[in-house]
Amino acid sequence: AGIRPGDTTFHAFGLSLWLAGVTYVQALEAYGARPVALGAEAGVPKILRYIEFTRPTALFATPSMVNQLIERAPKEIGKPVAALGIKRVLCAGEPGAGLPA
């Protein structure tokens, strides 16, 4: 997916012990990436602030979380998500990632 050792990634999936949770974080660490594992449980405002602070190049999240971040960023942090430096969005967990809209 284009993740390289040393890349900062942001984990906005739920932090469960199952497939998209802690196992993703552990795999990224083993690969040499630097995952920021805040998790969906933190809520959109906190996730946006942490993304702004940590400047990840990749975001791991469900399509609905990505939509929430896009819609709420201007109000929550005063800028669009596009201004945060994310180059890759990796989605799973629900339908929607393949829809052009």
MODELLER restraints for C-alpha pairs under 7 A, 6 or more apart:
rsr = mdl.restraints
at = mdl.atoms
rsr.add(forms.Gaussian(group=physical.xy_distance, feature=features.Distance(at['CA:4:A'], at['CA:33:A']), mean=6.48, stdev=0.5))
rsr.add(forms.Gaussian(group=physical.xy_distance, feature=features.Distance(at['CA:5:A'], at['CA:31:A']), mean=6.20, stdev=0.5))
rsr.add(forms.Gaussian(group=physical.xy_distance, feature=features.Distance(at['CA:5:A'], at['CA:32:A']), mean=4.28, stdev=0.5))
rsr.add(forms.Gaussian(group=physical.xy_distance, feature=features.Distance(at['CA:5:A'], at['CA:33:A']), mean=4.60, stdev=0.5))
rsr.add(forms.Gaussian(group=physical.xy_distance, feature=features.Distance(at['CA:6:A'], at['CA:32:A']), mean=5.78, stdev=0.5))
rsr.add(forms.Gaussian(group=physical.xy_distance, feature=features.Distance(at['CA:6:A'], at['CA:33:A']), mean=4.67, stdev=0.5))
rsr.add(forms.Gaussian(group=physical.xy_distance, feature=features.Distance(at['CA:6:A'], at['CA:34:A']), mean=6.08, stdev=0.5))
rsr.add(forms.Gaussian(group=physical.xy_distance, feature=features.Distance(at['CA:7:A'], at['CA:33:A']), mean=4.95, stdev=0.5))
rsr.add(forms.Gaussian(group=physical.xy_distance, feature=features.Distance(at['CA:7:A'], at['CA:34:A']), mean=5.90, stdev=0.5))
rsr.add(forms.Gaussian(group=physical.xy_distance, feature=features.Distance(at['CA:7:A'], at['CA:57:A']), mean=6.73, stdev=0.5))
rsr.add(forms.Gaussian(group=physical.xy_distance, feature=features.Distance(at['CA:8:A'], at['CA:33:A']), mean=6.06, stdev=0.5))
rsr.add(forms.Gaussian(group=physical.xy_distance, feature=features.Distance(at['CA:8:A'], at['CA:34:A']), mean=4.59, stdev=0.5))
rsr.add(forms.Gaussian(group=physical.xy_distance, feature=features.Distance(at['CA:8:A'], at['CA:35:A']), mean=5.67, stdev=0.5))
rsr.add(forms.Gaussian(group=physical.xy_distance, feature=features.Distance(at['CA:8:A'], at['CA:56:A']), mean=4.66, stdev=0.5))
rsr.add(forms.Gaussian(group=physical.xy_distance, feature=features.Distance(at['CA:8:A'], at['CA:57:A']), mean=5.99, stdev=0.5))
rsr.add(forms.Gaussian(group=physical.xy_distance, feature=features.Distance(at['CA:9:A'], at['CA:34:A']), mean=6.05, stdev=0.5))
rsr.add(forms.Gaussian(group=physical.xy_distance, feature=features.Distance(at['CA:9:A'], at['CA:35:A']), mean=4.57, stdev=0.5))
rsr.add(forms.Gaussian(group=physical.xy_distance, feature=features.Distance(at['CA:9:A'], at['CA:36:A']), mean=6.02, stdev=0.5))
rsr.add(forms.Gaussian(group=physical.xy_distance, feature=features.Distance(at['CA:9:A'], at['CA:56:A']), mean=4.86, stdev=0.5))
rsr.add(forms.Gaussian(group=physical.xy_distance, feature=features.Distance(at['CA:9:A'], at['CA:57:A']), mean=5.93, stdev=0.5))
rsr.add(forms.Gaussian(group=physical.xy_distance, feature=features.Distance(at['CA:9:A'], at['CA:58:A']), mean=4.73, stdev=0.5))
rsr.add(forms.Gaussian(group=physical.xy_distance, feature=features.Distance(at['CA:9:A'], at['CA:59:A']), mean=5.90, stdev=0.5))
rsr.add(forms.Gaussian(group=physical.xy_distance, feature=features.Distance(at['CA:10:A'], at['CA:35:A']), mean=5.61, stdev=0.5))
rsr.add(forms.Gaussian(group=physical.xy_distance, feature=features.Distance(at['CA:10:A'], at['CA:36:A']), mean=4.79, stdev=0.5))
rsr.add(forms.Gaussian(group=physical.xy_distance, feature=features.Distance(at['CA:10:A'], at['CA:37:A']), mean=6.28, stdev=0.5))
rsr.add(forms.Gaussian(group=physical.xy_distance, feature=features.Distance(at['CA:10:A'], at['CA:56:A']), mean=5.91, stdev=0.5))
rsr.add(forms.Gaussian(group=physical.xy_distance, feature=features.Distance(at['CA:10:A'], at['CA:58:A']), mean=6.20, stdev=0.5))
rsr.add(forms.Gaussian(group=physical.xy_distance, feature=features.Distance(at['CA:10:A'], at['CA:59:A']), mean=4.84, stdev=0.5))
rsr.add(forms.Gaussian(group=physical.xy_distance, feature=features.Distance(at['CA:10:A'], at['CA:60:A']), mean=6.06, stdev=0.5))
rsr.add(forms.Gaussian(group=physical.xy_distance, feature=features.Distance(at['CA:11:A'], at['CA:35:A']), mean=6.62, stdev=0.5))
rsr.add(forms.Gaussian(group=physical.xy_distance, feature=features.Distance(at['CA:11:A'], at['CA:36:A']), mean=5.95, stdev=0.5))
rsr.add(forms.Gaussian(group=physical.xy_distance, feature=features.Distance(at['CA:11:A'], at['CA:37:A']), mean=4.86, stdev=0.5))
rsr.add(forms.Gaussian(group=physical.xy_distance, feature=features.Distance(at['CA:11:A'], at['CA:38:A']), mean=6.28, stdev=0.5))
rsr.add(forms.Gaussian(group=physical.xy_distance, feature=features.Distance(at['CA:11:A'], at['CA:39:A']), mean=5.77, stdev=0.5))
rsr.add(forms.Gaussian(group=physical.xy_distance, feature=features.Distance(at['CA:11:A'], at['CA:59:A']), mean=6.25, stdev=0.5))
rsr.add(forms.Gaussian(group=physical.xy_distance, feature=features.Distance(at['CA:11:A'], at['CA:60:A']), mean=4.94, stdev=0.5))
rsr.add(forms.Gaussian(group=physical.xy_distance, feature=features.Distance(at['CA:11:A'], at['CA:61:A']), mean=6.64, stdev=0.5))
rsr.add(forms.Gaussian(group=physical.xy_distance, feature=features.Distance(at['CA:12:A'], at['CA:38:A']), mean=6.41, stdev=0.5))
rsr.add(forms.Gaussian(group=physical.xy_distance, feature=features.Distance(at['CA:12:A'], at['CA:39:A']), mean=4.36, stdev=0.5))
rsr.add(forms.Gaussian(group=physical.xy_distance, feature=features.Distance(at['CA:12:A'], at['CA:40:A']), mean=4.80, stdev=0.5))
rsr.add(forms.Gaussian(group=physical.xy_distance, feature=features.Distance(at['CA:12:A'], at['CA:60:A']), mean=5.71, stdev=0.5))
rsr.add(forms.Gaussian(group=physical.xy_distance, feature=features.Distance(at['CA:12:A'], at['CA:61:A']), mean=4.88, stdev=0.5))
rsr.add(forms.Gaussian(group=physical.xy_distance, feature=features.Distance(at['CA:13:A'], at['CA:20:A']), mean=6.43, stdev=0.5))
rsr.add(forms.Gaussian(group=physical.xy_distance, feature=features.Distance(at['CA:13:A'], at['CA:21:A']), mean=6.28, stdev=0.5))
rsr.add(forms.Gaussian(group=physical.xy_distance, feature=features.Distance(at['CA:13:A'], at['CA:39:A']), mean=5.27, stdev=0.5))
rsr.add(forms.Gaussian(group=physical.xy_distance, feature=features.Distance(at['CA:13:A'], at['CA:40:A']), mean=5.17, stdev=0.5))
rsr.add(forms.Gaussian(group=physical.xy_distance, feature=features.Distance(at['CA:13:A'], at['CA:60:A']), mean=6.50, stdev=0.5))
rsr.add(forms.Gaussian(group=physical.xy_distance, feature=features.Distance(at['CA:13:A'], at['CA:61:A']), mean=4.90, stdev=0.5))
rsr.add(forms.Gaussian(group=physical.xy_distance, feature=features.Distance(at['CA:13:A'], at['CA:62:A']), mean=6.53, stdev=0.5))
rsr.add(forms.Gaussian(group=physical.xy_distance, feature=features.Distance(at['CA:14:A'], at['CA:21:A']), mean=5.75, stdev=0.5))
rsr.add(forms.Gaussian(group=physical.xy_distance, feature=features.Distance(at['CA:14:A'], at['CA:39:A']), mean=5.02, stdev=0.5))
rsr.add(forms.Gaussian(group=physical.xy_distance, feature=features.Distance(at['CA:14:A'], at['CA:40:A']), mean=4.80, stdev=0.5))
rsr.add(forms.Gaussian(group=physical.xy_distance, feature=features.Distance(at['CA:14:A'], at['CA:41:A']), mean=6.21, stdev=0.5))
rsr.add(forms.Gaussian(group=physical.xy_distance, feature=features.Distance(at['CA:15:A'], at['CA:21:A']), mean=4.38, stdev=0.5))
rsr.add(forms.Gaussian(group=physical.xy_distance, feature=features.Distance(at['CA:15:A'], at['CA:22:A']), mean=5.64, stdev=0.5))
rsr.add(forms.Gaussian(group=physical.xy_distance, feature=features.Distance(at['CA:15:A'], at['CA:39:A']), mean=5.34, stdev=0.5))
rsr.add(forms.Gaussian(group=physical.xy_distance, feature=features.Distance(at['CA:16:A'], at['CA:22:A']), mean=6.05, stdev=0.5))
rsr.add(forms.Gaussian(group=physical.xy_distance, feature=features.Distance(at['CA:17:A'], at['CA:23:A']), mean=6.66, stdev=0.5))
rsr.add(forms.Gaussian(group=physical.xy_distance, feature=features.Distance(at['CA:25:A'], at['CA:35:A']), mean=6.16, stdev=0.5))
rsr.add(forms.Gaussian(group=physical.xy_distance, feature=features.Distance(at['CA:25:A'], at['CA:37:A']), mean=6.82, stdev=0.5))
rsr.add(forms.Gaussian(group=physical.xy_distance, feature=features.Distance(at['CA:28:A'], at['CA:35:A']), mean=6.49, stdev=0.5))
rsr.add(forms.Gaussian(group=physical.xy_distance, feature=features.Distance(at['CA:29:A'], at['CA:35:A']), mean=6.72, stdev=0.5))
rsr.add(forms.Gaussian(group=physical.xy_distance, feature=features.Distance(at['CA:44:A'], at['CA:69:A']), mean=6.41, stdev=0.5))
rsr.add(forms.Gaussian(group=physical.xy_distance, feature=features.Distance(at['CA:45:A'], at['CA:76:A']), mean=6.02, stdev=0.5))
rsr.add(forms.Gaussian(group=physical.xy_distance, feature=features.Distance(at['CA:48:A'], at['CA:69:A']), mean=6.95, stdev=0.5))
rsr.add(forms.Gaussian(group=physical.xy_distance, feature=features.Distance(at['CA:48:A'], at['CA:73:A']), mean=6.75, stdev=0.5))
rsr.add(forms.Gaussian(group=physical.xy_distance, feature=features.Distance(at['CA:49:A'], at['CA:77:A']), mean=6.91, stdev=0.5))
rsr.add(forms.Gaussian(group=physical.xy_distance, feature=features.Distance(at['CA:52:A'], at['CA:84:A']), mean=5.94, stdev=0.5))
rsr.add(forms.Gaussian(group=physical.xy_distance, feature=features.Distance(at['CA:55:A'], at['CA:84:A']), mean=6.33, stdev=0.5))
rsr.add(forms.Gaussian(group=physical.xy_distance, feature=features.Distance(at['CA:55:A'], at['CA:85:A']), mean=6.16, stdev=0.5))
rsr.add(forms.Gaussian(group=physical.xy_distance, feature=features.Distance(at['CA:56:A'], at['CA:85:A']), mean=6.82, stdev=0.5))
rsr.add(forms.Gaussian(group=physical.xy_distance, feature=features.Distance(at['CA:56:A'], at['CA:86:A']), mean=6.02, stdev=0.5))
rsr.add(forms.Gaussian(group=physical.xy_distance, feature=features.Distance(at['CA:57:A'], at['CA:85:A']), mean=6.01, stdev=0.5))
rsr.add(forms.Gaussian(group=physical.xy_distance, feature=features.Distance(at['CA:57:A'], at['CA:86:A']), mean=4.36, stdev=0.5))
rsr.add(forms.Gaussian(group=physical.xy_distance, feature=features.Distance(at['CA:57:A'], at['CA:87:A']), mean=5.16, stdev=0.5))
rsr.add(forms.Gaussian(group=physical.xy_distance, feature=features.Distance(at['CA:57:A'], at['CA:88:A']), mean=6.40, stdev=0.5))
rsr.add(forms.Gaussian(group=physical.xy_distance, feature=features.Distance(at['CA:58:A'], at['CA:86:A']), mean=5.46, stdev=0.5))
rsr.add(forms.Gaussian(group=physical.xy_distance, feature=features.Distance(at['CA:58:A'], at['CA:87:A']), mean=5.86, stdev=0.5))
rsr.add(forms.Gaussian(group=physical.xy_distance, feature=features.Distance(at['CA:58:A'], at['CA:88:A']), mean=4.55, stdev=0.5))
rsr.add(forms.Gaussian(group=physical.xy_distance, feature=features.Distance(at['CA:58:A'], at['CA:89:A']), mean=5.71, stdev=0.5))
rsr.add(forms.Gaussian(group=physical.xy_distance, feature=features.Distance(at['CA:59:A'], at['CA:86:A']), mean=6.77, stdev=0.5))
rsr.add(forms.Gaussian(group=physical.xy_distance, feature=features.Distance(at['CA:59:A'], at['CA:88:A']), mean=6.27, stdev=0.5))
rsr.add(forms.Gaussian(group=physical.xy_distance, feature=features.Distance(at['CA:59:A'], at['CA:89:A']), mean=4.82, stdev=0.5))
rsr.add(forms.Gaussian(group=physical.xy_distance, feature=features.Distance(at['CA:59:A'], at['CA:90:A']), mean=6.13, stdev=0.5))
rsr.add(forms.Gaussian(group=physical.xy_distance, feature=features.Distance(at['CA:60:A'], at['CA:89:A']), mean=6.06, stdev=0.5))
rsr.add(forms.Gaussian(group=physical.xy_distance, feature=features.Distance(at['CA:60:A'], at['CA:90:A']), mean=4.87, stdev=0.5))
rsr.add(forms.Gaussian(group=physical.xy_distance, feature=features.Distance(at['CA:60:A'], at['CA:91:A']), mean=6.01, stdev=0.5))
rsr.add(forms.Gaussian(group=physical.xy_distance, feature=features.Distance(at['CA:61:A'], at['CA:90:A']), mean=6.50, stdev=0.5))
rsr.add(forms.Gaussian(group=physical.xy_distance, feature=features.Distance(at['CA:61:A'], at['CA:91:A']), mean=5.24, stdev=0.5))
rsr.add(forms.Gaussian(group=physical.xy_distance, feature=features.Distance(at['CA:61:A'], at['CA:92:A']), mean=6.84, stdev=0.5))
rsr.add(forms.Gaussian(group=physical.xy_distance, feature=features.Distance(at['CA:62:A'], at['CA:91:A']), mean=5.08, stdev=0.5))
rsr.add(forms.Gaussian(group=physical.xy_distance, feature=features.Distance(at['CA:62:A'], at['CA:92:A']), mean=5.40, stdev=0.5))
rsr.add(forms.Gaussian(group=physical.xy_distance, feature=features.Distance(at['CA:62:A'], at['CA:93:A']), mean=5.84, stdev=0.5))
rsr.add(forms.Gaussian(group=physical.xy_distance, feature=features.Distance(at['CA:62:A'], at['CA:94:A']), mean=6.47, stdev=0.5))
rsr.add(forms.Gaussian(group=physical.xy_distance, feature=features.Distance(at['CA:63:A'], at['CA:91:A']), mean=5.93, stdev=0.5))
rsr.add(forms.Gaussian(group=physical.xy_distance, feature=features.Distance(at['CA:63:A'], at['CA:94:A']), mean=6.97, stdev=0.5))
rsr.add(forms.Gaussian(group=physical.xy_distance, feature=features.Distance(at['CA:63:A'], at['CA:96:A']), mean=5.80, stdev=0.5))
rsr.add(forms.Gaussian(group=physical.xy_distance, feature=features.Distance(at['CA:63:A'], at['CA:97:A']), mean=5.63, stdev=0.5))
rsr.add(forms.Gaussian(group=physical.xy_distance, feature=features.Distance(at['CA:69:A'], at['CA:81:A']), mean=6.94, stdev=0.5))
rsr.add(forms.Gaussian(group=physical.xy_distance, feature=features.Distance(at['CA:70:A'], at['CA:80:A']), mean=6.80, stdev=0.5))
rsr.add(forms.Gaussian(group=physical.xy_distance, feature=features.Distance(at['CA:70:A'], at['CA:81:A']), mean=5.63, stdev=0.5))
rsr.add(forms.Gaussian(group=physical.xy_distance, feature=features.Distance(at['CA:73:A'], at['CA:79:A']), mean=6.07, stdev=0.5))
rsr.add(forms.Gaussian(group=physical.xy_distance, feature=features.Distance(at['CA:73:A'], at['CA:80:A']), mean=5.45, stdev=0.5))
rsr.add(forms.Gaussian(group=physical.xy_distance, feature=features.Distance(at['CA:73:A'], at['CA:81:A']), mean=5.96, stdev=0.5))
rsr.add(forms.Gaussian(group=physical.xy_distance, feature=features.Distance(at['CA:74:A'], at['CA:80:A']), mean=5.22, stdev=0.5))
rsr.add(forms.Gaussian(group=physical.xy_distance, feature=features.Distance(at['CA:91:A'], at['CA:97:A']), mean=6.06, stdev=0.5))
